[in-house]
Amino acid sequence: ELVGIYENSGKIDQAIEYCRHIVNLSSTNALAKVRLAKLLMVQGRIEESVSIYSQEILTNSDLPAGVHQEFGDVLLKNGCIDEAISAYKRSLHFNCNPLVPHLIYKKLGDALSQNRQVDEAITCYQKALELKGDFLPAYMDLAKLYQKNHLLNLRFYSVNHQYRIIYCMIPKNATTLFKTMMVNGDHQ
């Protein structure tokens, strides 16, 4: 596929041009339009990307769950938090891939956290961890949310300048158990 060749070689302008050509040839090709929206996002043309995603989601109910999740990502980057939350929820509703829901729950938790819906965000992070117990980004974001809202005391200790150990004091009503975790020193 020529669009992919252009994209993989970093020629985003050519990939967009060719993708527009495909869309013009077949205006009913929803996946080509979604691919165009993705490419526009890569190029930083967020408003145009949001417009295409919105149109396709409204007119095509058969889009894969991943499209809704990608649309949520675009909306969140564009500061449209409520709309991103809706897109992630739609993605969970349509999702039948057992390998992905933990990631969508984590992203939904991120959006809810940004929207100051702390209890709902905690529930989403916990669901992500229920689905994939070793999903470190969900652990980290849940710990940060607890700490930000003064629900736990989080301390970082350096070990050999490469790793940090996180000790968490968990409130008794928390259902997710934090244990001492080793994380790369880049995480804070």
N, C-alpha and C positions, 0 to 999 in steps of 0.2 A: 504494500500500500504506500503510495507516494507521500501522503500526508505524514505518515509515520517516519518515513525516511528523512523528510525535511525536518520534522520535529526532533528526531534523534541526533541529527547533525547540527542542531542549534539554529536552523534557518526558519525561525518562527514566522517571519513575514511571508515566506514562500508557502509554508504550511497553511497559513490563514488564507492566502490567495487561492490555493488549490481547493481547500475545504469550501470556500465560498462558491467556487466553480461547481463543486459537487452538489451543493445546496441549490444552486440555480438550475442545475439539470434535473434535480428531483426534489421539488419543494416539500414533498411528504416524507423525506428521509430524516426522521427525528434524531437518529443517532449521529448523523453528520452534523446536524445543527448543534447538538450537545457537544460534539467534538470541537466545533468552531467556538462555542462558549468557553470551553476549557482552554483552548489556545489563546483566546482573547484575555483570559484571566492571567495566564502566564506572562503575557505581554503588559499586564497592568491596566488593561482596558476594562475595568471592573463594571462600570455602568452598562457598557454594551453587553458584557457577559451576563449580567443579571437580567437584562432585558430579554436575551435569547432564552436563558434558562426558564424565566417566568412564562414566556409565551409557550414553550414546549410542554411545561408541566401542566399548564391550564388546558392545552389542546390535546394532550396525549396521555391518557390514563394508563397506558401499557408500558411506560418507561421503567427500566430496572431500578431497584432500590438504590443502587449506587448513584444514580443521577440525582435523587433527592438529597443524598448525603453530600455530594459534591456541591449542589446548590446551597445547602446549609453552610458549607465552608465558605463559598463566595459571599453569601449574605453576612456571615459573621465577620469576615475581613472588611466588609463594607459598612460595618456598624449597625446592621439591621438585625438586632438580637432577637426580637420577638419572631420575626420571619424565619430566622435560622432555627429557632426552637421548633417551629412548626415543620420545617423541612426535615429536621432530624427525626421528629416523631413520625412523619410520613415514611421516612426511610425504614424505621423500625417496623412499621405496619406492613410494608411491602417486602421486607427482607426475608429471603428464604435461604440465604447462604450462612451456614452455621459457623463460618470462620470470621465473620465480620461484626456481629452485634456488639461485642465488647467494645470495639472502637467507636461505634456509633453512640453507645451509652456514655462513653467517656467524653465525646465531643458535645453531646447533649448536656452533660454535667458542666462542661466548660461554659456553654452558652447560658445555662441557668445560673451559674455562679456569677457571670458578668452581669446578669439581670437581677442580682441580689435575691435570688430564690434559693436560699441556702439549703433548706430541708429537701427540696426537690433535687438539687445538685448532689447532695450527699447520697440520696437514694440511687441516683444514676451511677455515681462512682461505685457504690456498693454492688449494684447489678453488674457493672462491668467486671468487677473482681469476682463476683459469683460465677460469671461465665468463663473467666480466664484468671485464675488465682495468682499467676505470676506476672500480671500486667503492671509493671513498675510505673508507667506514666499515670495510671489511675490511682495507685497508692500515693504517689507524690502529690498529685493535685488534691486528693482527699485530705492528706496531711496538711497541705498549705491552707485549704479551706477551713479545716478545724482550727488551725493556728490563727488564721486571720480573724476568725470569729470567736477567739478566746475559748475554744472548746477543748484544747489540749496544750500541753507544753512541749515544744519540739526543740531538741538540742542537736547541734552538729559537732562532731569531734573528728579531727583529722587523724588519719592513720597512714603513715608512710607517705604523706603528701600526694597520694594517688587516689585513695578512697576516703570516704567519709562514712561514719556510722551514724545512723539516726536512731535516737532513743525517743520513743513517744509514750507519753502518759495518756491513756485512753479513758474517757469517762465510762462509767459502768454501763450506761445505756447504749453505747456504741456497739453495733453488731459486727463491724469489721475489726478484726484483731490485727494490730500492727506488732510486728516483731522487730527485733533489731535487723536492719537491712543494710547491706553493703551497696553503695551506689557510687558511680563515677564522681569524682571531685567537681565536675562541671555543674552538677545539679545543686541548687540551693533553694 
